[in-house]
Amino acid sequence: MEVFIIALVMLIVMFLYSAIKIMREYERAVVFFLGRFQGVKGPGLILIIPVIQQIVRVDLRTFVFDVPTQDVISLDNVSVQVNAVLYFKVTDPEKSIVQVENYVEATSQLAQTTLRSVLGQHELDEMLSSREALNMDIQKILDKQTDSWGIKVSNVEIKHVDLNENMIRAIARQAEAERERRAKVIHAQGELEASEKLVEAAKALQTAPQAIQLRYLQSMNQITGEGKNTIVFPLPMELMNIFNKKPDSGNG
């Protein structure tokens, strides 16, 4: 009799151990009754019927997944290696278990193929300078495709775009050429503006002869202040007119 009671107590303890489940705040239990989906329970204490009911725990926290490095051929035929980080979470526990076998692995594989597909439609310059826009494009595509799995892709960040040594040197030469081009354009614009100002100054001096004399005196002052050994003094043509005048002849 005592053995029977002990066995009965042990059986009850095992039953309760199998029937009582505790779901944490970030967990949900997808319950199946004889293989058919019955509902989602949790968080907190839940009771199930052993053998007849089974549960699958689903974590609702945000997953951070490092997308492996992918070989990508850009639109301008440049081979690069790109890796990214993916942030996603389960929003519908039922779909994440019923609609896909392994939602983490499925999301990972989809992220890799989408990364190659999207970046392959852009040139290298866009990959390097427009990462924010590319991140948004990839995130929207992934979020749309994983919606049927009960997955929400909240963010995608491209971490590195790696080039081979030959391409790095080519980009450096291109950047140097671009800097030289800009410097020449700026210099030419400066020369054009200076010439326009000189033309305006010449026109202003033509309308005011006194200004020419003042400019002449300023130039003389600058020349004498430079400490040169030989100084050439320009002679205004107005002074020559004094010597060219003929003296007035007398009347007798």
C-alpha positions in Angstrom: 0.0 0.0 0.0 2.8 2.4 0.9 4.6 1.7 -2.4 1.4 2.4 -4.3 1.0 5.8 -2.5 4.6 6.7 -3.1 4.2 5.8 -6.8 1.0 7.8 -7.0 2.6 10.9 -5.4 5.6 10.6 -7.8 3.2 10.3 -10.7 1.3 13.4 -9.6 4.6 15.4 -9.1 5.7 14.4 -12.6 2.4 15.3 -14.0 2.4 18.8 -12.4 6.0 19.3 -13.5 5.1 18.5 -17.0 1.8 20.5 -16.9 3.0 23.7 -15.3 5.1 26.0 -17.4 6.3 29.5 -16.6 6.7 32.0 -19.5 9.0 35.0 -18.9 7.8 38.5 -19.9 9.5 38.3 -23.2 8.4 34.7 -24.0 5.2 33.3 -25.5 4.1 29.6 -25.7 2.6 28.5 -29.0 0.3 25.6 -28.0 -0.5 22.6 -30.2 -3.4 20.2 -29.3 -2.8 16.8 -30.8 -0.6 18.5 -33.5 -3.1 21.2 -34.3 -2.5 24.9 -33.4 -4.6 25.8 -30.4 -3.4 29.2 -29.3 -0.7 31.4 -27.8 -0.2 31.7 -24.1 1.9 33.7 -21.7 3.6 35.4 -20.1 3.4 34.0 -16.6 2.1 30.6 -15.3 0.4 28.4 -17.9 -1.0 24.8 -17.6 -0.9 22.2 -20.4 -2.0 18.6 -20.6 1.1 16.5 -21.0 1.3 14.3 -24.1 -1.9 15.7 -25.5 -0.6 19.3 -25.7 2.8 20.5 -26.7 4.3 24.0 -26.6 7.0 25.8 -28.5 8.6 28.8 -26.8 9.1 31.9 -28.8 11.4 34.8 -27.8 9.9 38.2 -28.5 13.1 40.2 -27.9 15.0 41.9 -30.8 17.5 39.6 -32.5 20.8 41.1 -33.6 22.2 39.1 -36.5 25.6 39.7 -38.2 25.1 39.1 -41.9 28.2 37.2 -43.2 30.4 39.0 -45.7 28.9 38.9 -49.2 30.7 39.2 -52.6 28.9 41.8 -54.6 29.4 43.0 -58.1 28.3 46.7 -58.4 26.5 48.2 -61.3 29.8 49.6 -62.6 31.4 46.1 -62.5 33.4 46.6 -59.3 33.9 43.6 -57.0 33.4 44.4 -53.4 32.9 42.5 -50.1 30.0 43.8 -48.0 28.8 42.8 -44.6 25.9 44.2 -42.5 24.0 43.8 -39.2 20.3 43.0 -39.1 17.8 43.8 -36.3 14.5 41.9 -36.2 11.9 40.6 -33.8 8.9 38.3 -33.7 5.6 40.1 -33.8 3.3 37.1 -34.4 4.4 33.9 -32.6 1.9 31.8 -34.4 3.1 32.7 -37.9 6.8 32.4 -36.8 6.3 28.8 -35.9 3.6 27.6 -38.3 4.6 29.4 -41.5 8.3 28.8 -41.5 10.5 26.0 -40.2 13.2 28.1 -38.6 12.5 31.8 -38.7 16.0 32.9 -37.6 17.7 30.9 -40.3 15.1 31.9 -42.9 15.6 35.6 -42.1 19.3 35.2 -42.2 19.3 33.6 -45.7 16.9 36.2 -47.0 19.0 39.0 -45.7 22.1 37.7 -47.5 20.4 37.4 -50.9 18.6 40.7 -50.5 21.9 42.4 -49.6 23.6 41.1 -52.8 20.5 41.9 -54.9 20.0 45.5 -53.8 23.7 46.5 -53.7 24.2 45.0 -57.2 21.8 47.6 -58.6 24.0 50.5 -57.4 27.4 51.9 -58.4 30.4 51.8 -56.0 30.1 55.6 -55.3 26.6 55.1 -54.0 27.6 52.2 -51.8 30.3 54.5 -50.2 28.3 57.7 -50.0 24.6 56.7 -49.7 24.6 54.0 -47.1 21.6 55.4 -45.2 19.4 55.2 -48.3 20.6 51.7 -49.1 20.0 50.6 -45.5 16.4 51.9 -45.8 15.9 50.1 -49.2 17.1 46.7 -47.8 15.1 47.1 -44.6 11.9 47.8 -46.5 12.4 44.8 -48.8 13.1 42.4 -45.9 10.3 43.7 -43.8 7.8 43.2 -46.6 9.0 39.6 -47.3 9.2 38.5 -43.7 5.7 39.9 -42.7 4.1 36.6 -43.7 6.4 34.9 -41.1 5.4 37.2 -38.3 8.8 38.9 -38.3 9.4 42.6 -38.1 12.8 43.8 -39.5 13.4 47.1 -37.7 16.8 48.1 -39.0 19.6 47.1 -41.3 23.1 48.7 -41.2 25.8 48.1 -43.7 29.0 47.8 -41.7 31.9 47.5 -44.2 32.4 47.9 -47.9 35.9 46.3 -48.6 37.8 46.8 -51.8 40.9 45.1 -53.1 44.2 46.9 -53.2 44.1 47.7 -57.0 40.7 49.3 -56.6 41.8 51.4 -53.6 44.7 52.8 -55.6 42.5 53.6 -58.5 40.0 55.4 -56.3 42.9 57.3 -54.7 44.1 58.4 -58.1 40.6 59.4 -59.1 40.2 61.5 -55.9 43.5 63.2 -56.6 42.5 64.1 -60.1 39.2 65.4 -58.9 40.9 67.6 -56.3 43.2 69.0 -59.0 40.3 69.7 -61.3 38.5 71.6 -58.6 41.6 73.6 -57.8 42.0 74.6 -61.5 38.3 75.6 -61.7 38.6 77.7 -58.6 41.8 79.3 -59.8 40.2 80.1 -63.2 37.1 81.6 -61.5 39.4 83.8 -59.4 41.3 85.0 -62.5 38.0 85.8 -64.2 36.7 87.8 -61.3 40.0 89.6 -60.9 40.0 90.5 -64.6 36.5 91.8 -64.4 37.4 94.0 -61.4 40.5 95.3 -63.3 38.3 96.3 -66.2 35.9 98.1 -63.8 38.9 99.9 -62.2 40.3 100.9 -65.6 37.0 102.4 -66.6 36.8 104.3 -63.3 40.3 105.7 -63.7 39.5 106.9 -67.3 36.6 109.0 -66.0 38.8 110.7 -63.2 42.3 111.9 -64.3 43.1 112.9 -60.7 42.6 109.3 -59.6 45.4 108.3 -62.1 47.8 110.7 -60.4 46.9 109.3 -56.9 47.4 105.8 -58.2 50.8 106.8 -59.6 51.9 108.2 -56.2 50.8 105.1 -54.4 52.8 102.9 -56.8 55.9 105.1 -56.2 55.5 104.8 -52.5 55.3 101.0 -52.7 58.3 100.8 -55.0 60.5 102.9 -52.8 59.5 100.9 -49.7 60.6 97.6 -51.1 64.4 98.5 -50.8 65.4 97.7 -54.3 68.8 98.8 -55.7 67.5 100.0 -59.0 64.3 102.0 -59.3 62.7 103.1 -62.5 60.4 106.1 -62.2 57.7 106.1 -64.9 57.1 109.5 -66.3 53.5 110.6 -66.9 52.8 111.7 -70.4 51.2 114.8 -69.0 54.6 116.1 -68.0 55.9 115.8 -71.6 53.2 118.2 -72.7 54.9 120.9 -70.8 58.1 120.6 -72.7 56.3 120.3 -76.0 54.6 123.7 -75.6 56.2 126.4 -77.8 57.0 129.8 -76.1 54.8 132.7 -77.0 56.6 135.0 -79.5 56.8 138.7 -78.7 55.4 141.5 -80.9 58.6 143.5 -81.6 
